[in-house]
Amino acid sequence: MEKKIILILFILFLFNSCTKDDSFSSVNDVSTLSNNLKEKSILRFSEILSKVTYNRKDVRVFLKKRSFETI
């Protein structure tokens, strides 16, 4: 279970660390679609994470523990 959580957090980190590449700025449609997909993916991930944390106390404890370790 812990590996799944770490994988989910890693995916979230990847979404967060992506930056817009200036070389594609001339193609607005592709950029808009990419941003739209990214936003939808982040929202979907947020919904899933919310449901998991609501239903599983061990996940809440894990996330809380890990979040304080990074401070």
Predicted model as a PDB file, atoms N, CA, C, CB and O in Angstrom, pLDDT in the B-factor column:
MODEL        1                                                                  
ATOM      1  N   MET A   1       0.825  -1.193   0.000  1.00 68.00           N  
ATOM      2  CA  MET A   1       0.000   0.000   0.000  1.00 68.00           C  
ATOM      3  C   MET A   1       0.866   1.253   0.000  1.00 68.00           C  
ATOM      4  CB  MET A   1      -0.937   0.000   1.205  1.00 68.00           C  
ATOM      5  O   MET A   1       0.556   2.227  -0.686  1.00 68.00           O  
ATOM      6  N   GLU A   2       1.943   1.229   0.763  1.00 75.00           N  
ATOM      7  CA  GLU A   2       2.819   2.393   0.844  1.00 75.00           C  
ATOM      8  C   GLU A   2       3.445   2.685  -0.523  1.00 75.00           C  
ATOM      9  CB  GLU A   2       3.919   2.170   1.904  1.00 75.00           C  
ATOM     10  O   GLU A   2       3.653   3.846  -0.876  1.00 75.00           O  
ATOM     11  N   LYS A   3       3.740   1.647  -1.280  1.00 76.00           N  
ATOM     12  CA  LYS A   3       4.320   1.856  -2.615  1.00 76.00           C  
ATOM     13  C   LYS A   3       3.331   2.563  -3.530  1.00 76.00           C  
ATOM     14  CB  LYS A   3       4.745   0.513  -3.237  1.00 76.00           C  
ATOM     15  O   LYS A   3       3.724   3.399  -4.344  1.00 76.00           O  
ATOM     16  N   LYS A   4       2.040   2.229  -3.400  1.00 79.00           N  
ATOM     17  CA  LYS A   4       1.027   2.881  -4.217  1.00 79.00           C  
ATOM     18  C   LYS A   4       0.945   4.367  -3.879  1.00 79.00           C  
ATOM     19  CB  LYS A   4      -0.341   2.209  -4.018  1.00 79.00           C  
ATOM     20  O   LYS A   4       0.834   5.210  -4.769  1.00 79.00           O  
ATOM     21  N   ILE A   5       0.999   4.672  -2.617  1.00 80.00           N  
ATOM     22  CA  ILE A   5       0.920   6.069  -2.184  1.00 80.00           C  
ATOM     23  C   ILE A   5       2.127   6.836  -2.690  1.00 80.00           C  
ATOM     24  CB  ILE A   5       0.829   6.167  -0.646  1.00 80.00           C  
ATOM     25  O   ILE A   5       2.000   7.960  -3.177  1.00 80.00           O  
ATOM     26  N   ILE A   6       3.290   6.230  -2.576  1.00 79.00           N  
ATOM     27  CA  ILE A   6       4.505   6.881  -3.056  1.00 79.00           C  
ATOM     28  C   ILE A   6       4.417   7.104  -4.562  1.00 79.00           C  
ATOM     29  CB  ILE A   6       5.752   6.038  -2.706  1.00 79.00           C  
ATOM     30  O   ILE A   6       4.821   8.154  -5.061  1.00 79.00           O  
ATOM     31  N   LEU A   7       3.894   6.125  -5.280  1.00 79.00           N  
ATOM     32  CA  LEU A   7       3.725   6.272  -6.726  1.00 79.00           C  
ATOM     33  C   LEU A   7       2.767   7.418  -7.046  1.00 79.00           C  
ATOM     34  CB  LEU A   7       3.210   4.960  -7.343  1.00 79.00           C  
ATOM     35  O   LEU A   7       3.038   8.217  -7.942  1.00 79.00           O  
ATOM     36  N   ILE A   8       1.669   7.504  -6.335  1.00 80.00           N  
ATOM     37  CA  ILE A   8       0.706   8.586  -6.554  1.00 80.00           C  
ATOM     38  C   ILE A   8       1.348   9.933  -6.264  1.00 80.00           C  
ATOM     39  CB  ILE A   8      -0.543   8.391  -5.675  1.00 80.00           C  
ATOM     40  O   ILE A   8       1.171  10.883  -7.027  1.00 80.00           O  
ATOM     41  N   LEU A   9       2.082  10.021  -5.184  1.00 77.00           N  
ATOM     42  CA  LEU A   9       2.749  11.275  -4.847  1.00 77.00           C  
ATOM     43  C   LEU A   9       3.817  11.631  -5.876  1.00 77.00           C  
ATOM     44  CB  LEU A   9       3.372  11.185  -3.459  1.00 77.00           C  
ATOM     45  O   LEU A   9       4.014  12.805  -6.189  1.00 77.00           O  
ATOM     46  N   PHE A  10       4.502  10.623  -6.398  1.00 76.00           N  
ATOM     47  CA  PHE A  10       5.507  10.860  -7.427  1.00 76.00           C  
ATOM     48  C   PHE A  10       4.859  11.411  -8.696  1.00 76.00           C  
ATOM     49  CB  PHE A  10       6.272   9.565  -7.738  1.00 76.00           C  
ATOM     50  O   PHE A  10       5.394  12.327  -9.321  1.00 76.00           O  
ATOM     51  N   ILE A  11       3.716  10.859  -9.073  1.00 77.00           N  
ATOM     52  CA  ILE A  11       3.004  11.343 -10.251  1.00 77.00           C  
ATOM     53  C   ILE A  11       2.563  12.789 -10.039  1.00 77.00           C  
ATOM     54  CB  ILE A  11       1.785  10.446 -10.559  1.00 77.00           C  
ATOM     55  O   ILE A  11       2.669  13.618 -10.942  1.00 77.00           O  
ATOM     56  N   LEU A  12       2.072  13.078  -8.845  1.00 75.00           N  
ATOM     57  CA  LEU A  12       1.694  14.448  -8.533  1.00 75.00           C  
ATOM     58  C   LEU A  12       2.901  15.370  -8.628  1.00 75.00           C  
ATOM     59  CB  LEU A  12       1.070  14.530  -7.139  1.00 75.00           C  
ATOM     60  O   LEU A  12       2.791  16.482  -9.143  1.00 75.00           O  
ATOM     61  N   PHE A  13       4.030  14.928  -8.146  1.00 74.00           N  
ATOM     62  CA  PHE A  13       5.256  15.710  -8.233  1.00 74.00           C  
ATOM     63  C   PHE A  13       5.620  15.985  -9.691  1.00 74.00           C  
ATOM     64  CB  PHE A  13       6.407  14.983  -7.525  1.00 74.00           C  
ATOM     65  O   PHE A  13       6.031  17.094 -10.033  1.00 74.00           O  
ATOM     66  N   LEU A  14       5.470  14.988 -10.539  1.00 70.00           N  
ATOM     67  CA  LEU A  14       5.774  15.171 -11.964  1.00 70.00           C  
ATOM     68  C   LEU A  14       4.859  16.218 -12.588  1.00 70.00           C  
ATOM     69  CB  LEU A  14       5.639  13.838 -12.718  1.00 70.00           C  
ATOM     70  O   LEU A  14       5.313  17.068 -13.354  1.00 70.00           O  
ATOM     71  N   PHE A  15       3.577  16.157 -12.262  1.00 71.00           N  
ATOM     72  CA  PHE A  15       2.660  17.168 -12.782  1.00 71.00           C  
ATOM     73  C   PHE A  15       3.063  18.547 -12.309  1.00 71.00           C  
ATOM     74  CB  PHE A  15       1.224  16.865 -12.359  1.00 71.00           C  
ATOM     75  O   PHE A  15       2.987  19.520 -13.060  1.00 71.00           O  
ATOM     76  N   ASN A  16       3.481  18.627 -11.096  1.00 68.00           N  
ATOM     77  CA  ASN A  16       3.829  19.912 -10.514  1.00 68.00           C  
ATOM     78  C   ASN A  16       5.147  20.444 -11.064  1.00 68.00           C  
ATOM     79  CB  ASN A  16       3.905  19.796  -9.007  1.00 68.00           C  
ATOM     80  O   ASN A  16       5.326  21.657 -11.163  1.00 68.00           O  
ATOM     81  N   SER A  17       6.061  19.567 -11.418  1.00 62.00           N  
ATOM     82  CA  SER A  17       7.378  20.009 -11.855  1.00 62.00           C  
ATOM     83  C   SER A  17       7.456  20.312 -13.347  1.00 62.00           C  
ATOM     84  CB  SER A  17       8.392  18.971 -11.508  1.00 62.00           C  
ATOM     85  O   SER A  17       8.462  20.848 -13.814  1.00 62.00           O  
ATOM     86  N   CYS A  18       6.429  19.983 -14.090  1.00 59.00           N  
ATOM     87  CA  CYS A  18       6.432  20.267 -15.528  1.00 59.00           C  
ATOM     88  C   CYS A  18       6.367  21.772 -15.757  1.00 59.00           C  
ATOM     89  CB  CYS A  18       5.245  19.559 -16.235  1.00 59.00           C  
ATOM     90  O   CYS A  18       5.660  22.499 -15.060  1.00 59.00           O  
ATOM     91  N   THR A  19       7.123  22.211 -16.748  1.00 59.00           N  
ATOM     92  CA  THR A  19       7.098  23.623 -17.100  1.00 59.00           C  
ATOM     93  C   THR A  19       6.728  23.764 -18.563  1.00 59.00           C  
ATOM     94  CB  THR A  19       8.459  24.294 -16.812  1.00 59.00           C  
ATOM     95  O   THR A  19       6.895  22.839 -19.358  1.00 59.00           O  
ATOM     96  N   LYS A  20       6.230  24.923 -18.898  1.00 57.00           N  
ATOM     97  CA  LYS A  20       5.857  25.186 -20.275  1.00 57.00           C  
ATOM     98  C   LYS A  20       7.119  25.455 -21.088  1.00 57.00           C  
ATOM     99  CB  LYS A  20       4.873  26.380 -20.365  1.00 57.00           C  
ATOM    100  O   LYS A  20       7.963  26.263 -20.703  1.00 57.00           O  
ATOM    101  N   ASP A  21       7.231  24.765 -22.215  1.00 54.00           N  
ATOM    102  CA  ASP A  21       8.386  24.908 -23.086  1.00 54.00           C  
ATOM    103  C   ASP A  21       8.116  26.041 -24.072  1.00 54.00           C  
ATOM    104  CB  ASP A  21       8.696  23.575 -23.834  1.00 54.00           C  
ATOM    105  O   ASP A  21       7.121  26.003 -24.796  1.00 54.00           O  
ATOM    106  N   ASP A  22       8.987  27.046 -24.109  1.00 49.00           N  
ATOM    107  CA  ASP A  22       8.795  28.202 -24.980  1.00 49.00           C  
ATOM    108  C   ASP A  22       8.876  27.869 -26.464  1.00 49.00           C  
ATOM    109  CB  ASP A  22       9.810  29.248 -24.654  1.00 49.00           C  
ATOM    110  O   ASP A  22       8.343  28.610 -27.289  1.00 49.00           O  
ATOM    111  N   SER A  23       9.524  26.785 -26.813  1.00 53.00           N  
ATOM    112  CA  SER A  23       9.659  26.427 -28.219  1.00 53.00           C  
ATOM    113  C   SER A  23       8.319  26.051 -28.847  1.00 53.00           C  
ATOM    114  CB  SER A  23      10.637  25.279 -28.369  1.00 53.00           C  
ATOM    115  O   SER A  23       8.189  26.077 -30.071  1.00 53.00           O  
ATOM    116  N   PHE A  24       7.327  25.705 -28.039  1.00 49.00           N  
ATOM    117  CA  PHE A  24       6.022  25.338 -28.560  1.00 49.00           C  
ATOM    118  C   PHE A  24       5.012  26.476 -28.428  1.00 49.00           C  
ATOM    119  CB  PHE A  24       5.509  24.106 -27.845  1.00 49.00           C  
ATOM    120  O   PHE A  24       3.818  26.268 -28.646  1.00 49.00           O  
ATOM    121  N   SER A  25       5.463  27.647 -28.084  1.00 51.00           N  
ATOM    122  CA  SER A  25       4.533  28.750 -27.867  1.00 51.00           C  
ATOM    123  C   SER A  25       3.809  29.176 -29.139  1.00 51.00           C  
ATOM    124  CB  SER A  25       5.268  29.927 -27.292  1.00 51.00           C  
ATOM    125  O   SER A  25       2.756  29.808 -29.058  1.00 51.00           O  
ATOM    126  N   SER A  26       4.346  28.848 -30.305  1.00 53.00           N  
ATOM    127  CA  SER A  26       3.681  29.219 -31.555  1.00 53.00           C  
ATOM    128  C   SER A  26       2.485  28.323 -31.857  1.00 53.00           C  
ATOM    129  CB  SER A  26       4.669  29.160 -32.709  1.00 53.00           C  
ATOM    130  O   SER A  26       1.649  28.674 -32.690  1.00 53.00           O  
ATOM    131  N   VAL A  27       2.390  27.198 -31.209  1.00 56.00           N  
ATOM    132  CA  VAL A  27       1.284  26.276 -31.438  1.00 56.00           C  
ATOM    133  C   VAL A  27       0.331  26.380 -30.247  1.00 56.00           C  
ATOM    134  CB  VAL A  27       1.797  24.802 -31.633  1.00 56.00           C  
ATOM    135  O   VAL A  27       0.420  25.596 -29.302  1.00 56.00           O  
ATOM    136  N   ASN A  28      -0.561  27.332 -30.299  1.00 63.00           N  
ATOM    137  CA  ASN A  28      -1.461  27.607 -29.174  1.00 63.00           C  
ATOM    138  C   ASN A  28      -2.456  26.486 -28.923  1.00 63.00           C  
ATOM    139  CB  ASN A  28      -2.210  28.890 -29.417  1.00 63.00           C  
ATOM    140  O   ASN A  28      -2.797  26.206 -27.774  1.00 63.00           O  
ATOM    141  N   ASP A  29      -2.927  25.841 -29.989  1.00 67.00           N  
ATOM    142  CA  ASP A  29      -3.911  24.776 -29.820  1.00 67.00           C  
ATOM    143  C   ASP A  29      -3.336  23.611 -29.022  1.00 67.00           C  
ATOM    144  CB  ASP A  29      -4.401  24.287 -31.180  1.00 67.00           C  
ATOM    145  O   ASP A  29      -3.989  23.099 -28.113  1.00 67.00           O  
ATOM    146  N   VAL A  30      -2.140  23.198 -29.352  1.00 67.00           N  
ATOM    147  CA  VAL A  30      -1.506  22.080 -28.653  1.00 67.00           C  
ATOM    148  C   VAL A  30      -1.252  22.460 -27.199  1.00 67.00           C  
ATOM    149  CB  VAL A  30      -0.180  21.673 -29.348  1.00 67.00           C  
ATOM    150  O   VAL A  30      -1.467  21.655 -26.293  1.00 67.00           O  
ATOM    151  N   SER A  31      -0.801  23.673 -26.984  1.00 74.00           N  
ATOM    152  CA  SER A  31      -0.542  24.139 -25.634  1.00 74.00           C  
ATOM    153  C   SER A  31      -1.829  24.183 -24.813  1.00 74.00           C  
ATOM    154  CB  SER A  31       0.113  25.517 -25.666  1.00 74.00           C  
ATOM    155  O   SER A  31      -1.842  23.774 -23.652  1.00 74.00           O  
ATOM    156  N   THR A  32      -2.891  24.670 -25.407  1.00 78.00           N  
ATOM    157  CA  THR A  32      -4.178  24.754 -24.712  1.00 78.00           C  
ATOM    158  C   THR A  32      -4.695  23.372 -24.375  1.00 78.00           C  
ATOM    159  CB  THR A  32      -5.206  25.505 -25.561  1.00 78.00           C  
ATOM    160  O   THR A  32      -5.178  23.141 -23.266  1.00 78.00           O  
ATOM    161  N   LEU A  33      -4.600  22.454 -25.316  1.00 73.00           N  
ATOM    162  CA  LEU A  33      -5.039  21.077 -25.057  1.00 73.00           C  
ATOM    163  C   LEU A  33      -4.201  20.438 -23.962  1.00 73.00           C  
ATOM    164  CB  LEU A  33      -4.959  20.234 -26.338  1.00 73.00           C  
ATOM    165  O   LEU A  33      -4.727  19.741 -23.095  1.00 73.00           O  
ATOM    166  N   SER A  34      -2.916  20.673 -24.005  1.00 84.00           N  
ATOM    167  CA  SER A  34      -2.022  20.115 -22.999  1.00 84.00           C  
ATOM    168  C   SER A  34      -2.354  20.658 -21.613  1.00 84.00           C  
ATOM    169  CB  SER A  34      -0.565  20.420 -23.353  1.00 84.00           C  
ATOM    170  O   SER A  34      -2.414  19.900 -20.644  1.00 84.00           O  
ATOM    171  N   ASN A  35      -2.567  21.953 -21.518  1.00 84.00           N  
ATOM    172  CA  ASN A  35      -2.923  22.561 -20.237  1.00 84.00           C  
ATOM    173  C   ASN A  35      -4.271  22.062 -19.741  1.00 84.00           C  
ATOM    174  CB  ASN A  35      -2.945  24.079 -20.357  1.00 84.00           C  
ATOM    175  O   ASN A  35      -4.445  21.816 -18.548  1.00 84.00           O  
ATOM    176  N   ASN A  36      -5.211  21.914 -20.641  1.00 85.00           N  
ATOM    177  CA  ASN A  36      -6.533  21.423 -20.280  1.00 85.00           C  
ATOM    178  C   ASN A  36      -6.439  19.990 -19.755  1.00 85.00           C  
ATOM    179  CB  ASN A  36      -7.487  21.494 -21.488  1.00 85.00           C  
ATOM    180  O   ASN A  36      -7.059  19.658 -18.745  1.00 85.00           O  
ATOM    181  N   LEU A  37      -5.677  19.154 -20.427  1.00 88.00           N  
ATOM    182  CA  LEU A  37      -5.489  17.774 -19.992  1.00 88.00           C  
ATOM    183  C   LEU A  37      -4.795  17.728 -18.638  1.00 88.00           C  
ATOM    184  CB  LEU A  37      -4.679  16.987 -21.031  1.00 88.00           C  
ATOM    185  O   LEU A  37      -5.151  16.926 -17.773  1.00 88.00           O  
ATOM    186  N   LYS A  38      -3.814  18.586 -18.464  1.00 90.00           N  
ATOM    187  CA  LYS A  38      -3.097  18.642 -17.186  1.00 90.00           C  
ATOM    188  C   LYS A  38      -4.040  19.035 -16.055  1.00 90.00           C  
ATOM    189  CB  LYS A  38      -1.924  19.636 -17.268  1.00 90.00           C  
ATOM    190  O   LYS A  38      -4.020  18.420 -14.988  1.00 90.00           O  
ATOM    191  N   GLU A  39      -4.859  20.048 -16.278  1.00 90.00           N  
ATOM    192  CA  GLU A  39      -5.805  20.488 -15.260  1.00 90.00           C  
ATOM    193  C   GLU A  39      -6.810  19.388 -14.923  1.00 90.00           C  
ATOM    194  CB  GLU A  39      -6.538  21.743 -15.729  1.00 90.00           C  
ATOM    195  O   GLU A  39      -7.118  19.163 -13.753  1.00 90.00           O  
ATOM    196  N   LYS A  40      -7.318  18.708 -15.943  1.00 91.00           N  
ATOM    197  CA  LYS A  40      -8.263  17.617 -15.711  1.00 91.00           C  
ATOM    198  C   LYS A  40      -7.604  16.472 -14.943  1.00 91.00           C  
ATOM    199  CB  LYS A  40      -8.823  17.104 -17.045  1.00 91.00           C  
ATOM    200  O   LYS A  40      -8.214  15.878 -14.054  1.00 91.00           O  
ATOM    201  N   SER A  41      -6.371  16.174 -15.289  1.00 92.00           N  
ATOM    202  CA  SER A  41      -5.648  15.104 -14.608  1.00 92.00           C  
ATOM    203  C   SER A  41      -5.400  15.445 -13.138  1.00 92.00           C  
ATOM    204  CB  SER A  41      -4.320  14.833 -15.315  1.00 92.00           C  
ATOM    205  O   SER A  41      -5.543  14.593 -12.262  1.00 92.00           O  
ATOM    206  N   ILE A  42      -5.033  16.678 -12.885  1.00 92.00           N  
ATOM    207  CA  ILE A  42      -4.793  17.105 -11.505  1.00 92.00           C  
ATOM    208  C   ILE A  42      -6.096  17.078 -10.704  1.00 92.00           C  
ATOM    209  CB  ILE A  42      -4.174  18.522 -11.474  1.00 92.00           C  
ATOM    210  O   ILE A  42      -6.108  16.649  -9.551  1.00 92.00           O  
ATOM    211  N   LEU A  43      -7.180  17.530 -11.309  1.00 93.00           N  
ATOM    212  CA  LEU A  43      -8.470  17.484 -10.626  1.00 93.00           C  
ATOM    213  C   LEU A  43      -8.893  16.054 -10.327  1.00 93.00           C  
ATOM    214  CB  LEU A  43      -9.535  18.175 -11.464  1.00 93.00           C  
ATOM    215  O   LEU A  43      -9.386  15.761  -9.238  1.00 93.00           O  
ATOM    216  N   ARG A  44      -8.702  15.172 -11.288  1.00 94.00           N  
ATOM    217  CA  ARG A  44      -9.060  13.753 -11.093  1.00 94.00           C  
ATOM    218  C   ARG A  44      -8.203  13.142  -9.993  1.00 94.00           C  
ATOM    219  CB  ARG A  44      -8.887  12.950 -12.412  1.00 94.00           C  
ATOM    220  O   ARG A  44      -8.709  12.411  -9.142  1.00 94.00           O  
ATOM    221  N   PHE A  45      -6.920  13.437 -10.008  1.00 93.00           N  
ATOM    222  CA  PHE A  45      -6.024  12.934  -8.969  1.00 93.00           C  
ATOM    223  C   PHE A  45      -6.460  13.457  -7.599  1.00 93.00           C  
ATOM    224  CB  PHE A  45      -4.562  13.346  -9.264  1.00 93.00           C  
ATOM    225  O   PHE A  45      -6.452  12.716  -6.616  1.00 93.00           O  
ATOM    226  N   SER A  46      -6.832  14.713  -7.541  1.00 93.00           N  
ATOM    227  CA  SER A  46      -7.275  15.313  -6.283  1.00 93.00           C  
ATOM    228  C   SER A  46      -8.524  14.617  -5.747  1.00 93.00           C  
ATOM    229  CB  SER A  46      -7.550  16.807  -6.473  1.00 93.00           C  
ATOM    230  O   SER A  46      -8.639  14.364  -4.548  1.00 93.00           O  
ATOM    231  N   GLU A  47      -9.448  14.313  -6.643  1.00 94.00           N  
ATOM    232  CA  GLU A  47     -10.663  13.610  -6.235  1.00 94.00           C  
ATOM    233  C   GLU A  47     -10.338  12.228  -5.677  1.00 94.00           C  
ATOM    234  CB  GLU A  47     -11.629  13.486  -7.416  1.00 94.00           C  
ATOM    235  O   GLU A  47     -10.871  11.820  -4.645  1.00 94.00           O  
ATOM    236  N   ILE A  48      -9.465  11.524  -6.367  1.00 93.00           N  
ATOM    237  CA  ILE A  48      -9.086  10.181  -5.928  1.00 93.00           C  
ATOM    238  C   ILE A  48      -8.365  10.245  -4.583  1.00 93.00           C  
ATOM    239  CB  ILE A  48      -8.192   9.497  -6.983  1.00 93.00           C  
ATOM    240  O   ILE A  48      -8.663   9.469  -3.675  1.00 93.00           O  
ATOM    241  N   LEU A  49      -7.433  11.156  -4.462  1.00 92.00           N  
ATOM    242  CA  LEU A  49      -6.693  11.289  -3.211  1.00 92.00           C  
ATOM    243  C   LEU A  49      -7.623  11.672  -2.065  1.00 92.00           C  
ATOM    244  CB  LEU A  49      -5.581  12.329  -3.357  1.00 92.00           C  
ATOM    245  O   LEU A  49      -7.464  11.179  -0.949  1.00 92.00           O  
ATOM    246  N   SER A  50      -8.574  12.529  -2.327  1.00 92.00           N  
ATOM    247  CA  SER A  50      -9.537  12.927  -1.308  1.00 92.00           C  
ATOM    248  C   SER A  50     -10.354  11.735  -0.821  1.00 92.00           C  
ATOM    249  CB  SER A  50     -10.462  14.010  -1.849  1.00 92.00           C  
ATOM    250  O   SER A  50     -10.549  11.557   0.381  1.00 92.00           O  
ATOM    251  N   LYS A  51     -10.827  10.924  -1.755  1.00 93.00           N  
ATOM    252  CA  LYS A  51     -11.615   9.739  -1.380  1.00 93.00           C  
ATOM    253  C   LYS A  51     -10.785   8.751  -0.571  1.00 93.00           C  
ATOM    254  CB  LYS A  51     -12.169   9.046  -2.631  1.00 93.00           C  
ATOM    255  O   LYS A  51     -11.253   8.188   0.418  1.00 93.00           O  
ATOM    256  N   VAL A  52      -9.558   8.554  -1.004  1.00 92.00           N  
ATOM    257  CA  VAL A  52      -8.685   7.607  -0.301  1.00 92.00           C  
ATOM    258  C   VAL A  52      -8.381   8.103   1.106  1.00 92.00           C  
ATOM    259  CB  VAL A  52      -7.374   7.392  -1.082  1.00 92.00           C  
ATOM    260  O   VAL A  52      -8.446   7.331   2.063  1.00 92.00           O  
ATOM    261  N   THR A  53      -8.056   9.357   1.238  1.00 92.00           N  
ATOM    262  CA  THR A  53      -7.722   9.882   2.565  1.00 92.00           C  
ATOM    263  C   THR A  53      -8.940   9.917   3.480  1.00 92.00           C  
ATOM    264  CB  THR A  53      -7.125  11.281   2.444  1.00 92.00           C  
ATOM    265  O   THR A  53      -8.802   9.786   4.696  1.00 92.00           O  
ATOM    266  N   TYR A  54     -10.124  10.092   2.915  1.00 92.00           N  
ATOM    267  CA  TYR A  54     -11.337  10.083   3.729  1.00 92.00           C  
ATOM    268  C   TYR A  54     -11.622   8.679   4.267  1.00 92.00           C  
ATOM    269  CB  TYR A  54     -12.535  10.593   2.910  1.00 92.00           C  
ATOM    270  O   TYR A  54     -12.038   8.517   5.414  1.00 92.00           O  
ATOM    271  N   ASN A  55     -11.395   7.674   3.430  1.00 94.00           N  
ATOM    272  CA  ASN A  55     -11.749   6.299   3.791  1.00 94.00           C  
ATOM    273  C   ASN A  55     -10.661   5.546   4.540  1.00 94.00           C  
ATOM    274  CB  ASN A  55     -12.098   5.541   2.564  1.00 94.00           C  
ATOM    275  O   ASN A  55     -10.958   4.580   5.242  1.00 94.00           O  
ATOM    276  N   ARG A  56      -9.420   5.962   4.409  1.00 93.00           N  
ATOM    277  CA  ARG A  56      -8.319   5.187   4.984  1.00 93.00           C  
ATOM    278  C   ARG A  56      -7.506   6.017   5.966  1.00 93.00           C  
ATOM    279  CB  ARG A  56      -7.412   4.655   3.880  1.00 93.00           C  
ATOM    280  O   ARG A  56      -6.805   6.953   5.579  1.00 93.00           O  
ATOM    281  N   LYS A  57      -7.609   5.664   7.230  1.00 94.00           N  
ATOM    282  CA  LYS A  57      -6.874   6.390   8.257  1.00 94.00           C  
ATOM    283  C   LYS A  57      -5.371   6.216   8.080  1.00 94.00           C  
ATOM    284  CB  LYS A  57      -7.300   5.922   9.647  1.00 94.00           C  
ATOM    285  O   LYS A  57      -4.615   7.160   8.313  1.00 94.00           O  
ATOM    286  N   ASP A  58      -4.918   5.025   7.671  1.00 93.00           N  
ATOM    287  CA  ASP A  58      -3.484   4.793   7.502  1.00 93.00           C  
ATOM    288  C   ASP A  58      -2.885   5.709   6.433  1.00 93.00           C  
ATOM    289  CB  ASP A  58      -3.227   3.332   7.138  1.00 93.00           C  
ATOM    290  O   ASP A  58      -1.730   6.122   6.538  1.00 93.00           O  
ATOM    291  N   VAL A  59      -3.674   6.021   5.408  1.00 91.00           N  
ATOM    292  CA  VAL A  59      -3.192   6.934   4.371  1.00 91.00           C  
ATOM    293  C   VAL A  59      -3.078   8.353   4.932  1.00 91.00           C  
ATOM    294  CB  VAL A  59      -4.136   6.911   3.140  1.00 91.00           C  
ATOM    295  O   VAL A  59      -2.110   9.061   4.654  1.00 91.00           O  
ATOM    296  N   ARG A  60      -4.068   8.760   5.719  1.00 91.00           N  
ATOM    297  CA  ARG A  60      -4.006  10.084   6.340  1.00 91.00           C  
ATOM    298  C   ARG A  60      -2.782  10.205   7.239  1.00 91.00           C  
ATOM    299  CB  ARG A  60      -5.282  10.362   7.146  1.00 91.00           C  
ATOM    300  O   ARG A  60      -2.077  11.213   7.211  1.00 91.00           O  
ATOM    301  N   VAL A  61      -2.539   9.179   8.029  1.00 92.00           N  
ATOM    302  CA  VAL A  61      -1.382   9.193   8.926  1.00 92.00           C  
ATOM    303  C   VAL A  61      -0.093   9.236   8.113  1.00 92.00           C  
ATOM    304  CB  VAL A  61      -1.393   7.955   9.856  1.00 92.00           C  
ATOM    305  O   VAL A  61       0.828   9.982   8.445  1.00 92.00           O  
ATOM    306  N   PHE A  62      -0.028   8.445   7.059  1.00 91.00           N  
ATOM    307  CA  PHE A  62       1.159   8.414   6.207  1.00 91.00           C  
ATOM    308  C   PHE A  62       1.434   9.788   5.588  1.00 91.00           C  
ATOM    309  CB  PHE A  62       0.991   7.362   5.104  1.00 91.00           C  
ATOM    310  O   PHE A  62       2.561  10.282   5.643  1.00 91.00           O  
ATOM    311  N   LEU A  63       0.407  10.400   5.001  1.00 89.00           N  
ATOM    312  CA  LEU A  63       0.590  11.704   4.362  1.00 89.00           C  
ATOM    313  C   LEU A  63       0.976  12.777   5.377  1.00 89.00           C  
ATOM    314  CB  LEU A  63      -0.687  12.116   3.629  1.00 89.00           C  
ATOM    315  O   LEU A  63       1.824  13.627   5.105  1.00 89.00           O  
ATOM    316  N   LYS A  64       0.358  12.730   6.521  1.00 90.00           N  
ATOM    317  CA  LYS A  64       0.683  13.708   7.550  1.00 90.00           C  
ATOM    318  C   LYS A  64       2.129  13.533   8.011  1.00 90.00           C  
ATOM    319  CB  LYS A  64      -0.283  13.577   8.743  1.00 90.00           C  
ATOM    320  O   LYS A  64       2.861  14.510   8.168  1.00 90.00           O  
ATOM    321  N   LYS A  65       2.529  12.298   8.225  1.00 90.00           N  
ATOM    322  CA  LYS A  65       3.901  12.007   8.654  1.00 90.00           C  
ATOM    323  C   LYS A  65       4.897  12.472   7.596  1.00 90.00           C  
ATOM    324  CB  LYS A  65       4.079  10.496   8.929  1.00 90.00           C  
ATOM    325  O   LYS A  65       5.885  13.129   7.926  1.00 90.00           O  
ATOM    326  N   ARG A  66       4.654  12.145   6.352  1.00 89.00           N  
ATOM    327  CA  ARG A  66       5.580  12.519   5.272  1.00 89.00           C  
ATOM    328  C   ARG A  66       5.610  14.018   5.050  1.00 89.00           C  
ATOM    329  CB  ARG A  66       5.196  11.820   3.976  1.00 89.00           C  
ATOM    330  O   ARG A  66       6.661  14.573   4.730  1.00 89.00           O  
ATOM    331  N   SER A  67       4.492  14.674   5.212  1.00 87.00           N  
ATOM    332  CA  SER A  67       4.473  16.125   4.974  1.00 87.00           C  
ATOM    333  C   SER A  67       5.302  16.871   6.022  1.00 87.00           C  
ATOM    334  CB  SER A  67       3.023  16.649   4.981  1.00 87.00           C  
ATOM    335  O   SER A  67       5.931  17.882   5.711  1.00 87.00           O  
ATOM    336  N   PHE A  68       5.303  16.382   7.249  1.00 85.00           N  
ATOM    337  CA  PHE A  68       6.085  17.032   8.282  1.00 85.00           C  
ATOM    338  C   PHE A  68       7.565  16.697   8.173  1.00 85.00           C  
ATOM    339  CB  PHE A  68       5.569  16.641   9.642  1.00 85.00           C  
ATOM    340  O   PHE A  68       8.402  17.443   8.681  1.00 85.00           O  
ATOM    341  N   GLU A  69       7.898  15.602   7.526  1.00 83.00           N  
ATOM    342  CA  GLU A  69       9.292  15.234   7.332  1.00 83.00           C  
ATOM    343  C   GLU A  69       9.990  16.170   6.342  1.00 83.00           C  
ATOM    344  CB  GLU A  69       9.389  13.793   6.848  1.00 83.00           C  
ATOM    345  O   GLU A  69      11.202  16.371   6.420  1.00 83.00           O  
ATOM    346  N   THR A  70       9.227  16.734   5.421  1.00 67.00           N  
ATOM    347  CA  THR A  70       9.821  17.580   4.392  1.00 67.00           C  
ATOM    348  C   THR A  70      10.001  19.014   4.840  1.00 67.00           C  
ATOM    349  CB  THR A  70       8.979  17.548   3.157  1.00 67.00           C  
ATOM    350  O   THR A  70      10.683  19.789   4.169  1.00 67.00           O  
ATOM    351  N   ILE A  71       9.404  19.383   5.960  1.00 62.00           N  
ATOM    352  CA  ILE A  71       9.497  20.769   6.444  1.00 62.00           C  
ATOM    353  C   ILE A  71      10.819  21.012   7.100  1.00 62.00           C  
ATOM    354  CB  ILE A  71       8.373  21.088   7.419  1.00 62.00           C  
ATOM    355  O   ILE A  71      11.080  22.120   7.569  1.00 62.00           O  
TER     356      ILE A  71                                                      
ENDMDL                                                                          
END                                                                             
